Amino acid sequence: MTAEGAARSSAGEPPPARAKGFFRQFLDLAGPYWSSDEKWAVRGMTALFILLTIAQVIVPIMVNLWSAKLFNALEQRSMERFLVQVVALLGILGIAMVITSTHLIVKRNLQIGWRRWLSRQVLDNWMAEGRHYLVNHMPGDHDNPDGRISEDIRNTCESAIDLAHSLFYCLLLLVSFTQILWSLSGVVTVTLFDTAIAVPGHMVFVSILYATAGTTAAVLIGRPLVRTVNMRQTVEANFRFGLVRVRENSEAIALLHGEPDERRRLSDLFVAVRKGFNLQTTALAKVFVFSSGYSVLASGFPFLIAAPRYIAGVISLGELMQIAQAFQQMTSALSWPVDNLSKAAEWKASVERVLSLHNALQALKQEQARTDSANTIQVETGDRPALVFDDLCVARVDGTPVVNNFTETIEAGERVLISGDPGAAIKLFKVVAGLWPWGSGQVFKPNDTGIFFMPQRPYLPIARLRSVLAYPAGPDSFDNDFLMATLSRVGLGHMSERLEETNTWENVLTLGEQQRLGFARLLLHRPNWIFIQEATDGLHPDGEHEMMQLVREEFPAATVITVGYHSALEAYHERKLTLEPSKDGQVQVKASTLAGAPPPDRRRKMSPLDLRNWLVHPLRRQGERREN
């Protein structure tokens, strides 16, 4: 037994379940679509899809029967029978067109519906409880989640339905044309060791042997294709992500004139793309060389086998053509693995990429749900308006401790500065936000509502400025007058006329303007607890003073916890927690009282912005009356 297994046994935990197979994992991931809230519509569409696939098989059967009659009419030189077959062909053509077009519409509706449902499942899991952030710190092959959610889920759903349809279609063809070919083959007498043996349906056995040999050879030749497809999808995703990173950081790259280095980096990524492409090309060439020869031989092979019976006058020309078509249809059905090897390889690679992300998110979800874990920080809502750290130990992702045995209480209304070791301070900030579970101990968040986190660089979605300003509330949560008053209060009054403009604001605004916009959001949402993480480091000292003074004036009763590293911030706080690294690499927390400016009068009159907020938000007034 391994050390891990012994630890589980001693803790009374069940042994880990056996790893599920690929198809079982795929069905667990995507199968519940047929049991979802829209299951009856989905099942009805699936039933229609199956019926249309059966109808698709009827068309080649009709063509096969028509072919026999046509060539018999030609052999008999009967114009009347020939014209009848021309009319029959028009009827078959009309039926085929209706079936094919309807089948395509139903299939594509199934594909987009399944993709929508699966994308929603993965997105909901990815965007819940900060997992989109936490999963980046977990080991495993789940990088580039954007590509997995957009491209791989698309290929997973679309190719699965395409492959399932083609497989079902081929099985129906196989059953139908095996019967036809058996009846047309008649009985052939084979002499073996002076013994005459009657062999019924000999063309069926020839077809099976031909297709089996072809399939076996194709699988052996195409085995490397699966690995090359997976490799190519990975390197393509890496190249795409590198381009996105350049676009997101274009300003910094331009300021530093880093274009040559970025070109080098992107060129290196494209070298991997080219290598993956060439390896896939080599594997595909081998498969295509075989499959093209196989398909050409299949078109002439049945004539070579059945022609002696026609020459001997045993079968008619129509029967000869019918035998050839039935043989081709049967071998085509049996050759499904050969024809779909490349697509199946791409589908499997996409499913594995989606499963990797899904499994990582599920593991993270289970870890978050474990309340008795000794290796996870428990963040809960306490029973009073205070932030309590109870024997908190903060660790790195690999388990190396950073902060040990940290116990501290921050009461409502306090203003606390956290300084010292930047890495430890930011981790502590993320612990409170629920974004850093690695470690142990407990954190009790205040039980009063209204907690607002201000990161160093606020998130600015590509949207109208009013939506960016109101985020995460909706764009119509605040009226224009209030939004313009807020912008003016934080020194962005010149942007009041751009509320309806849509832009990539992180590229338009300077870092200082972005941070001022973060303070504008703060004014709009009016929280009781404010957590600031270096949210003024992009401002001039006068601008920093202006914003910190704004917080003092607009939120006199709020609790303010700031992560910052320069002494000027001490004037706006009453206490300081200094994270000092020790010789063993861990961080010790030292608390001290600051001798800065006294706290503001928490009973002061409302500022103009407070008054404006009070006037235009009756819901807020109702809430204040309930509190009083």
Secondary structure as a PSIPRED ss2 file (coil, helix, strand):
# PSIPRED VFORMAT (PSIPRED V4.0)

   1 M C   1.000  0.000  0.000
   2 T C   1.000  0.000  0.000
   3 A H   0.000  1.000  0.000
   4 E H   0.000  1.000  0.000
   5 G H   0.000  1.000  0.000
   6 A H   0.000  1.000  0.000
   7 A H   0.000  1.000  0.000
   8 R H   0.000  1.000  0.000
   9 S H   0.000  1.000  0.000
  10 S H   0.000  1.000  0.000
  11 A H   0.000  1.000  0.000
  12 G C   1.000  0.000  0.000
  13 E C   1.000  0.000  0.000
  14 P C   1.000  0.000  0.000
  15 P C   1.000  0.000  0.000
  16 P C   1.000  0.000  0.000
  17 A C   1.000  0.000  0.000
  18 R C   1.000  0.000  0.000
  19 A C   1.000  0.000  0.000
  20 K C   1.000  0.000  0.000
  21 G C   1.000  0.000  0.000
  22 F H   0.000  1.000  0.000
  23 F H   0.000  1.000  0.000
  24 R H   0.000  1.000  0.000
  25 Q H   0.000  1.000  0.000
  26 F H   0.000  1.000  0.000
  27 L H   0.000  1.000  0.000
  28 D H   0.000  1.000  0.000
  29 L H   0.000  1.000  0.000
  30 A H   0.000  1.000  0.000
  31 G H   0.000  1.000  0.000
  32 P H   0.000  1.000  0.000
  33 Y H   0.000  1.000  0.000
  34 W H   0.000  1.000  0.000
  35 S H   0.000  1.000  0.000
  36 S C   1.000  0.000  0.000
  37 D C   1.000  0.000  0.000
  38 E C   1.000  0.000  0.000
  39 K H   0.000  1.000  0.000
  40 W H   0.000  1.000  0.000
  41 A H   0.000  1.000  0.000
  42 V H   0.000  1.000  0.000
  43 R H   0.000  1.000  0.000
  44 G H   0.000  1.000  0.000
  45 M H   0.000  1.000  0.000
  46 T H   0.000  1.000  0.000
  47 A H   0.000  1.000  0.000
  48 L H   0.000  1.000  0.000
  49 F H   0.000  1.000  0.000
  50 I H   0.000  1.000  0.000
  51 L H   0.000  1.000  0.000
  52 L H   0.000  1.000  0.000
  53 T H   0.000  1.000  0.000
  54 I H   0.000  1.000  0.000
  55 A H   0.000  1.000  0.000
  56 Q H   0.000  1.000  0.000
  57 V H   0.000  1.000  0.000
  58 I H   0.000  1.000  0.000
  59 V H   0.000  1.000  0.000
  60 P H   0.000  1.000  0.000
  61 I H   0.000  1.000  0.000
  62 M H   0.000  1.000  0.000
  63 V H   0.000  1.000  0.000
  64 N H   0.000  1.000  0.000
  65 L H   0.000  1.000  0.000
  66 W H   0.000  1.000  0.000
  67 S H   0.000  1.000  0.000
  68 A H   0.000  1.000  0.000
  69 K H   0.000  1.000  0.000
  70 L H   0.000  1.000  0.000
  71 F H   0.000  1.000  0.000
  72 N H   0.000  1.000  0.000
  73 A H   0.000  1.000  0.000
  74 L H   0.000  1.000  0.000
  75 E H   0.000  1.000  0.000
  76 Q C   1.000  0.000  0.000
  77 R C   1.000  0.000  0.000
  78 S C   1.000  0.000  0.000
  79 M H   0.000  1.000  0.000
  80 E H   0.000  1.000  0.000
  81 R H   0.000  1.000  0.000
  82 F H   0.000  1.000  0.000
  83 L H   0.000  1.000  0.000
  84 V H   0.000  1.000  0.000
  85 Q H   0.000  1.000  0.000
  86 V H   0.000  1.000  0.000
  87 V H   0.000  1.000  0.000
  88 A H   0.000  1.000  0.000
  89 L H   0.000  1.000  0.000
  90 L H   0.000  1.000  0.000
  91 G H   0.000  1.000  0.000
  92 I H   0.000  1.000  0.000
  93 L H   0.000  1.000  0.000
  94 G H   0.000  1.000  0.000
  95 I H   0.000  1.000  0.000
  96 A H   0.000  1.000  0.000
  97 M H   0.000  1.000  0.000
  98 V H   0.000  1.000  0.000
  99 I H   0.000  1.000  0.000
 100 T H   0.000  1.000  0.000
 101 S H   0.000  1.000  0.000
 102 T H   0.000  1.000  0.000
 103 H H   0.000  1.000  0.000
 104 L H   0.000  1.000  0.000
 105 I H   0.000  1.000  0.000
 106 V H   0.000  1.000  0.000
 107 K H   0.000  1.000  0.000
 108 R H   0.000  1.000  0.000
 109 N H   0.000  1.000  0.000
 110 L H   0.000  1.000  0.000
 111 Q H   0.000  1.000  0.000
 112 I H   0.000  1.000  0.000
 113 G H   0.000  1.000  0.000
 114 W H   0.000  1.000  0.000
 115 R H   0.000  1.000  0.000
 116 R H   0.000  1.000  0.000
 117 W H   0.000  1.000  0.000
 118 L H   0.000  1.000  0.000
 119 S H   0.000  1.000  0.000
 120 R H   0.000  1.000  0.000
 121 Q H   0.000  1.000  0.000
 122 V H   0.000  1.000  0.000
 123 L H   0.000  1.000  0.000
 124 D H   0.000  1.000  0.000
 125 N H   0.000  1.000  0.000
 126 W H   0.000  1.000  0.000
 127 M C   1.000  0.000  0.000
 128 A C   1.000  0.000  0.000
 129 E C   1.000  0.000  0.000
 130 G C   1.000  0.000  0.000
 131 R H   0.000  1.000  0.000
 132 H H   0.000  1.000  0.000
 133 Y H   0.000  1.000  0.000
 134 L H   0.000  1.000  0.000
 135 V H   0.000  1.000  0.000
 136 N H   0.000  1.000  0.000
 137 H H   0.000  1.000  0.000
 138 M C   1.000  0.000  0.000
 139 P C   1.000  0.000  0.000
 140 G C   1.000  0.000  0.000
 141 D C   1.000  0.000  0.000
 142 H C   1.000  0.000  0.000
 143 D C   1.000  0.000  0.000
 144 N C   1.000  0.000  0.000
 145 P H   0.000  1.000  0.000
 146 D H   0.000  1.000  0.000
 147 G H   0.000  1.000  0.000
 148 R H   0.000  1.000  0.000
 149 I H   0.000  1.000  0.000
 150 S H   0.000  1.000  0.000
 151 E H   0.000  1.000  0.000
 152 D H   0.000  1.000  0.000
 153 I H   0.000  1.000  0.000
 154 R H   0.000  1.000  0.000
 155 N H   0.000  1.000  0.000
 156 T H   0.000  1.000  0.000
 157 C H   0.000  1.000  0.000
 158 E H   0.000  1.000  0.000
 159 S H   0.000  1.000  0.000
 160 A H   0.000  1.000  0.000
 161 I H   0.000  1.000  0.000
 162 D H   0.000  1.000  0.000
 163 L H   0.000  1.000  0.000
 164 A H   0.000  1.000  0.000
 165 H H   0.000  1.000  0.000
 166 S H   0.000  1.000  0.000
 167 L H   0.000  1.000  0.000
 168 F H   0.000  1.000  0.000
 169 Y H   0.000  1.000  0.000
 170 C H   0.000  1.000  0.000
 171 L H   0.000  1.000  0.000
 172 L H   0.000  1.000  0.000
 173 L H   0.000  1.000  0.000
 174 L H   0.000  1.000  0.000
 175 V H   0.000  1.000  0.000
 176 S H   0.000  1.000  0.000
 177 F H   0.000  1.000  0.000
 178 T H   0.000  1.000  0.000
 179 Q H   0.000  1.000  0.000
 180 I H   0.000  1.000  0.000
 181 L H   0.000  1.000  0.000
 182 W H   0.000  1.000  0.000
 183 S H   0.000  1.000  0.000
 184 L H   0.000  1.000  0.000
 185 S H   0.000  1.000  0.000
 186 G C   1.000  0.000  0.000
 187 V E   0.000  0.000  1.000
 188 V E   0.000  0.000  1.000
 189 T E   0.000  0.000  1.000
 190 V E   0.000  0.000  1.000
 191 T E   0.000  0.000  1.000
 192 L E   0.000  0.000  1.000
 193 F C   1.000  0.000  0.000
 194 D C   1.000  0.000  0.000
 195 T E   0.000  0.000  1.000
 196 A E   0.000  0.000  1.000
 197 I E   0.000  0.000  1.000
 198 A E   0.000  0.000  1.000
 199 V E   0.000  0.000  1.000
 200 P E   0.000  0.000  1.000
 201 G C   1.000  0.000  0.000
 202 H H   0.000  1.000  0.000
 203 M H   0.000  1.000  0.000
 204 V H   0.000  1.000  0.000
 205 F H   0.000  1.000  0.000
 206 V H   0.000  1.000  0.000
 207 S H   0.000  1.000  0.000
 208 I H   0.000  1.000  0.000
 209 L H   0.000  1.000  0.000
 210 Y H   0.000  1.000  0.000
 211 A H   0.000  1.000  0.000
 212 T H   0.000  1.000  0.000
 213 A H   0.000  1.000  0.000
 214 G H   0.000  1.000  0.000
 215 T H   0.000  1.000  0.000
 216 T H   0.000  1.000  0.000
 217 A H   0.000  1.000  0.000
 218 A H   0.000  1.000  0.000
 219 V H   0.000  1.000  0.000
 220 L H   0.000  1.000  0.000
 221 I H   0.000  1.000  0.000
 222 G H   0.000  1.000  0.000
 223 R H   0.000  1.000  0.000
 224 P H   0.000  1.000  0.000
 225 L H   0.000  1.000  0.000
 226 V H   0.000  1.000  0.000
 227 R H   0.000  1.000  0.000
 228 T H   0.000  1.000  0.000
 229 V H   0.000  1.000  0.000
 230 N H   0.000  1.000  0.000
 231 M H   0.000  1.000  0.000
 232 R H   0.000  1.000  0.000
 233 Q H   0.000  1.000  0.000
 234 T H   0.000  1.000  0.000
 235 V H   0.000  1.000  0.000
 236 E H   0.000  1.000  0.000
 237 A H   0.000  1.000  0.000
 238 N H   0.000  1.000  0.000
 239 F H   0.000  1.000  0.000
 240 R H   0.000  1.000  0.000
 241 F H   0.000  1.000  0.000
 242 G H   0.000  1.000  0.000
 243 L H   0.000  1.000  0.000
 244 V H   0.000  1.000  0.000
 245 R H   0.000  1.000  0.000
 246 V H   0.000  1.000  0.000
 247 R H   0.000  1.000  0.000
 248 E H   0.000  1.000  0.000
 249 N C   1.000  0.000  0.000
 250 S H   0.000  1.000  0.000
 251 E H   0.000  1.000  0.000
 252 A H   0.000  1.000  0.000
 253 I H   0.000  1.000  0.000
 254 A H   0.000  1.000  0.000
 255 L H   0.000  1.000  0.000
 256 L C   1.000  0.000  0.000
 257 H C   1.000  0.000  0.000
 258 G C   1.000  0.000  0.000
 259 E H   0.000  1.000  0.000
 260 P H   0.000  1.000  0.000
 261 D H   0.000  1.000  0.000
 262 E H   0.000  1.000  0.000
 263 R H   0.000  1.000  0.000
 264 R H   0.000  1.000  0.000
 265 R H   0.000  1.000  0.000
 266 L H   0.000  1.000  0.000
 267 S H   0.000  1.000  0.000
 268 D H   0.000  1.000  0.000
 269 L H   0.000  1.000  0.000
 270 F H   0.000  1.000  0.000
 271 V H   0.000  1.000  0.000
 272 A H   0.000  1.000  0.000
 273 V H   0.000  1.000  0.000
 274 R H   0.000  1.000  0.000
 275 K H   0.000  1.000  0.000
 276 G H   0.000  1.000  0.000
 277 F H   0.000  1.000  0.000
 278 N H   0.000  1.000  0.000
 279 L H   0.000  1.000  0.000
 280 Q H   0.000  1.000  0.000
 281 T H   0.000  1.000  0.000
 282 T H   0.000  1.000  0.000
 283 A H   0.000  1.000  0.000
 284 L H   0.000  1.000  0.000
 285 A H   0.000  1.000  0.000
 286 K H   0.000  1.000  0.000
 287 V H   0.000  1.000  0.000
 288 F H   0.000  1.000  0.000
 289 V H   0.000  1.000  0.000
 290 F H   0.000  1.000  0.000
 291 S H   0.000  1.000  0.000
 292 S H   0.000  1.000  0.000
 293 G H   0.000  1.000  0.000
 294 Y H   0.000  1.000  0.000
 295 S H   0.000  1.000  0.000
 296 V H   0.000  1.000  0.000
 297 L H   0.000  1.000  0.000
 298 A H   0.000  1.000  0.000
 299 S H   0.000  1.000  0.000
 300 G H   0.000  1.000  0.000
 301 F H   0.000  1.000  0.000
 302 P H   0.000  1.000  0.000
 303 F H   0.000  1.000  0.000
 304 L H   0.000  1.000  0.000
 305 I H   0.000  1.000  0.000
 306 A H   0.000  1.000  0.000
 307 A H   0.000  1.000  0.000
 308 P H   0.000  1.000  0.000
 309 R H   0.000  1.000  0.000
 310 Y H   0.000  1.000  0.000
 311 I H   0.000  1.000  0.000
 312 A C   1.000  0.000  0.000
 313 G C   1.000  0.000  0.000
 314 V C   1.000  0.000  0.000
 315 I C   1.000  0.000  0.000
 316 S C   1.000  0.000  0.000
 317 L H   0.000  1.000  0.000
 318 G H   0.000  1.000  0.000
 319 E H   0.000  1.000  0.000
 320 L H   0.000  1.000  0.000
 321 M H   0.000  1.000  0.000
 322 Q H   0.000  1.000  0.000
 323 I H   0.000  1.000  0.000
 324 A H   0.000  1.000  0.000
 325 Q H   0.000  1.000  0.000
 326 A H   0.000  1.000  0.000
 327 F H   0.000  1.000  0.000
 328 Q H   0.000  1.000  0.000
 329 Q H   0.000  1.000  0.000
 330 M H   0.000  1.000  0.000
 331 T H   0.000  1.000  0.000
 332 S H   0.000  1.000  0.000
 333 A H   0.000  1.000  0.000
 334 L H   0.000  1.000  0.000
 335 S C   1.000  0.000  0.000
 336 W H   0.000  1.000  0.000
 337 P H   0.000  1.000  0.000
 338 V H   0.000  1.000  0.000
 339 D H   0.000  1.000  0.000
 340 N C   1.000  0.000  0.000
 341 L H   0.000  1.000  0.000
 342 S H   0.000  1.000  0.000
 343 K H   0.000  1.000  0.000
 344 A H   0.000  1.000  0.000
 345 A H   0.000  1.000  0.000
 346 E H   0.000  1.000  0.000
 347 W H   0.000  1.000  0.000
 348 K H   0.000  1.000  0.000
 349 A H   0.000  1.000  0.000
 350 S H   0.000  1.000  0.000
 351 V H   0.000  1.000  0.000
 352 E H   0.000  1.000  0.000
 353 R H   0.000  1.000  0.000
 354 V H   0.000  1.000  0.000
 355 L H   0.000  1.000  0.000
 356 S H   0.000  1.000  0.000
 357 L H   0.000  1.000  0.000
 358 H H   0.000  1.000  0.000
 359 N H   0.000  1.000  0.000
 360 A H   0.000  1.000  0.000
 361 L H   0.000  1.000  0.000
 362 Q H   0.000  1.000  0.000
 363 A H   0.000  1.000  0.000
 364 L H   0.000  1.000  0.000
 365 K H   0.000  1.000  0.000
 366 Q H   0.000  1.000  0.000
 367 E H   0.000  1.000  0.000
 368 Q H   0.000  1.000  0.000
 369 A H   0.000  1.000  0.000
 370 R C   1.000  0.000  0.000
 371 T C   1.000  0.000  0.000
 372 D C   1.000  0.000  0.000
 373 S C   1.000  0.000  0.000
 374 A C   1.000  0.000  0.000
 375 N C   1.000  0.000  0.000
 376 T E   0.000  0.000  1.000
 377 I C   1.000  0.000  0.000
 378 Q E   0.000  0.000  1.000
 379 V E   0.000  0.000  1.000
 380 E E   0.000  0.000  1.000
 381 T E   0.000  0.000  1.000
 382 G C   1.000  0.000  0.000
 383 D C   1.000  0.000  0.000
 384 R C   1.000  0.000  0.000
 385 P C   1.000  0.000  0.000
 386 A E   0.000  0.000  1.000
 387 L E   0.000  0.000  1.000
 388 V E   0.000  0.000  1.000
 389 F E   0.000  0.000  1.000
 390 D E   0.000  0.000  1.000
 391 D E   0.000  0.000  1.000
 392 L E   0.000  0.000  1.000
 393 C E   0.000  0.000  1.000
 394 V E   0.000  0.000  1.000
 395 A E   0.000  0.000  1.000
 396 R C   1.000  0.000  0.000
 397 V C   1.000  0.000  0.000
 398 D C   1.000  0.000  0.000
 399 G C   1.000  0.000  0.000
 400 T C   1.000  0.000  0.000
 401 P E   0.000  0.000  1.000
 402 V E   0.000  0.000  1.000
 403 V E   0.000  0.000  1.000
 404 N E   0.000  0.000  1.000
 405 N E   0.000  0.000  1.000
 406 F E   0.000  0.000  1.000
 407 T E   0.000  0.000  1.000
 408 E E   0.000  0.000  1.000
 409 T E   0.000  0.000  1.000
 410 I E   0.000  0.000  1.000
 411 E E   0.000  0.000  1.000
 412 A C   1.000  0.000  0.000
 413 G C   1.000  0.000  0.000
 414 E C   1.000  0.000  0.000
 415 R E   0.000  0.000  1.000
 416 V E   0.000  0.000  1.000
 417 L E   0.000  0.000  1.000
 418 I E   0.000  0.000  1.000
 419 S E   0.000  0.000  1.000
 420 G E   0.000  0.000  1.000
 421 D C   1.000  0.000  0.000
 422 P H   0.000  1.000  0.000
 423 G H   0.000  1.000  0.000
 424 A H   0.000  1.000  0.000
 425 A H   0.000  1.000  0.000
 426 I H   0.000  1.000  0.000
 427 K H   0.000  1.000  0.000
 428 L H   0.000  1.000  0.000
 429 F H   0.000  1.000  0.000
 430 K H   0.000  1.000  0.000
 431 V H   0.000  1.000  0.000
 432 V H   0.000  1.000  0.000
 433 A H   0.000  1.000  0.000
 434 G C   1.000  0.000  0.000
 435 L C   1.000  0.000  0.000
 436 W C   1.000  0.000  0.000
 437 P C   1.000  0.000  0.000
 438 W E   0.000  0.000  1.000
 439 G E   0.000  0.000  1.000
 440 S E   0.000  0.000  1.000
 441 G E   0.000  0.000  1.000
 442 Q E   0.000  0.000  1.000
 443 V E   0.000  0.000  1.000
 444 F E   0.000  0.000  1.000
 445 K E   0.000  0.000  1.000
 446 P C   1.000  0.000  0.000
 447 N C   1.000  0.000  0.000
 448 D C   1.000  0.000  0.000
 449 T C   1.000  0.000  0.000
 450 G C   1.000  0.000  0.000
 451 I E   0.000  0.000  1.000
 452 F E   0.000  0.000  1.000
 453 F E   0.000  0.000  1.000
 454 M E   0.000  0.000  1.000
 455 P C   1.000  0.000  0.000
 456 Q C   1.000  0.000  0.000
 457 R C   1.000  0.000  0.000
 458 P C   1.000  0.000  0.000
 459 Y C   1.000  0.000  0.000
 460 L C   1.000  0.000  0.000
 461 P C   1.000  0.000  0.000
 462 I C   1.000  0.000  0.000
 463 A E   0.000  0.000  1.000
 464 R E   0.000  0.000  1.000
 465 L H   0.000  1.000  0.000
 466 R H   0.000  1.000  0.000
 467 S H   0.000  1.000  0.000
 468 V H   0.000  1.000  0.000
 469 L H   0.000  1.000  0.000
 470 A H   0.000  1.000  0.000
 471 Y C   1.000  0.000  0.000
 472 P C   1.000  0.000  0.000
 473 A C   1.000  0.000  0.000
 474 G C   1.000  0.000  0.000
 475 P C   1.000  0.000  0.000
 476 D C   1.000  0.000  0.000
 477 S C   1.000  0.000  0.000
 478 F C   1.000  0.000  0.000
 479 D C   1.000  0.000  0.000
 480 N H   0.000  1.000  0.000
 481 D H   0.000  1.000  0.000
 482 F H   0.000  1.000  0.000
 483 L H   0.000  1.000  0.000
 484 M H   0.000  1.000  0.000
 485 A H   0.000  1.000  0.000
 486 T H   0.000  1.000  0.000
 487 L H   0.000  1.000  0.000
 488 S H   0.000  1.000  0.000
 489 R H   0.000  1.000  0.000
 490 V C   1.000  0.000  0.000
 491 G C   1.000  0.000  0.000
 492 L C   1.000  0.000  0.000
 493 G H   0.000  1.000  0.000
 494 H H   0.000  1.000  0.000
 495 M H   0.000  1.000  0.000
 496 S H   0.000  1.000  0.000
 497 E H   0.000  1.000  0.000
 498 R H   0.000  1.000  0.000
 499 L C   1.000  0.000  0.000
 500 E C   1.000  0.000  0.000
 501 E C   1.000  0.000  0.000
 502 T E   0.000  0.000  1.000
 503 N E   0.000  0.000  1.000
 504 T C   1.000  0.000  0.000
 505 W H   0.000  1.000  0.000
 506 E H   0.000  1.000  0.000
 507 N H   0.000  1.000  0.000
 508 V H   0.000  1.000  0.000
 509 L C   1.000  0.000  0.000
 510 T C   1.000  0.000  0.000
 511 L H   0.000  1.000  0.000
 512 G H   0.000  1.000  0.000
 513 E H   0.000  1.000  0.000
 514 Q H   0.000  1.000  0.000
 515 Q H   0.000  1.000  0.000
 516 R H   0.000  1.000  0.000
 517 L H   0.000  1.000  0.000
 518 G H   0.000  1.000  0.000
 519 F H   0.000  1.000  0.000
 520 A H   0.000  1.000  0.000
 521 R H   0.000  1.000  0.000
 522 L H   0.000  1.000  0.000
 523 L H   0.000  1.000  0.000
 524 L H   0.000  1.000  0.000
 525 H H   0.000  1.000  0.000
 526 R C   1.000  0.000  0.000
 527 P C   1.000  0.000  0.000
 528 N C   1.000  0.000  0.000
 529 W E   0.000  0.000  1.000
 530 I E   0.000  0.000  1.000
 531 F E   0.000  0.000  1.000
 532 I E   0.000  0.000  1.000
 533 Q E   0.000  0.000  1.000
 534 E C   1.000  0.000  0.000
 535 A C   1.000  0.000  0.000
 536 T C   1.000  0.000  0.000
 537 D C   1.000  0.000  0.000
 538 G C   1.000  0.000  0.000
 539 L C   1.000  0.000  0.000
 540 H C   1.000  0.000  0.000
 541 P H   0.000  1.000  0.000
 542 D H   0.000  1.000  0.000
 543 G H   0.000  1.000  0.000
 544 E H   0.000  1.000  0.000
 545 H H   0.000  1.000  0.000
 546 E H   0.000  1.000  0.000
 547 M H   0.000  1.000  0.000
 548 M H   0.000  1.000  0.000
 549 Q H   0.000  1.000  0.000
 550 L H   0.000  1.000  0.000
 551 V H   0.000  1.000  0.000
 552 R H   0.000  1.000  0.000
 553 E H   0.000  1.000  0.000
 554 E H   0.000  1.000  0.000
 555 F C   1.000  0.000  0.000
 556 P C   1.000  0.000  0.000
 557 A C   1.000  0.000  0.000
 558 A C   1.000  0.000  0.000
 559 T E   0.000  0.000  1.000
 560 V E   0.000  0.000  1.000
 561 I E   0.000  0.000  1.000
 562 T E   0.000  0.000  1.000
 563 V E   0.000  0.000  1.000
 564 G C   1.000  0.000  0.000
 565 Y C   1.000  0.000  0.000
 566 H C   1.000  0.000  0.000
 567 S H   0.000  1.000  0.000
 568 A H   0.000  1.000  0.000
 569 L H   0.000  1.000  0.000
 570 E H   0.000  1.000  0.000
 571 A H   0.000  1.000  0.000
 572 Y H   0.000  1.000  0.000
 573 H C   1.000  0.000  0.000
 574 E C   1.000  0.000  0.000
 575 R E   0.000  0.000  1.000
 576 K E   0.000  0.000  1.000
 577 L E   0.000  0.000  1.000
 578 T E   0.000  0.000  1.000
 579 L E   0.000  0.000  1.000
 580 E E   0.000  0.000  1.000
 581 P E   0.000  0.000  1.000
 582 S C   1.000  0.000  0.000
 583 K C   1.000  0.000  0.000
 584 D C   1.000  0.000  0.000
 585 G C   1.000  0.000  0.000
 586 Q C   1.000  0.000  0.000
 587 V E   0.000  0.000  1.000
 588 Q E   0.000  0.000  1.000
 589 V E   0.000  0.000  1.000
 590 K E   0.000  0.000  1.000
 591 A E   0.000  0.000  1.000
 592 S E   0.000  0.000  1.000
 593 T E   0.000  0.000  1.000
 594 L C   1.000  0.000  0.000
 595 A C   1.000  0.000  0.000
 596 G C   1.000  0.000  0.000
 597 A C   1.000  0.000  0.000
 598 P C   1.000  0.000  0.000
 599 P C   1.000  0.000  0.000
 600 P C   1.000  0.000  0.000
 601 D C   1.000  0.000  0.000
 602 R C   1.000  0.000  0.000
 603 R C   1.000  0.000  0.000
 604 R C   1.000  0.000  0.000
 605 K C   1.000  0.000  0.000
 606 M C   1.000  0.000  0.000
 607 S C   1.000  0.000  0.000
 608 P H   0.000  1.000  0.000
 609 L H   0.000  1.000  0.000
 610 D H   0.000  1.000  0.000
 611 L H   0.000  1.000  0.000
 612 R H   0.000  1.000  0.000
 613 N H   0.000  1.000  0.000
 614 W H   0.000  1.000  0.000
 615 L H   0.000  1.000  0.000
 616 V H   0.000  1.000  0.000
 617 H C   1.000  0.000  0.000
 618 P H   0.000  1.000  0.000
 619 L H   0.000  1.000  0.000
 620 R H   0.000  1.000  0.000
 621 R H   0.000  1.000  0.000
 622 Q H   0.000  1.000  0.000
 623 G H   0.000  1.000  0.000
 624 E H   0.000  1.000  0.000
 625 R H   0.000  1.000  0.000
 626 R H   0.000  1.000  0.000
 627 E H   0.000  1.000  0.000
 628 N C   1.000  0.000  0.000
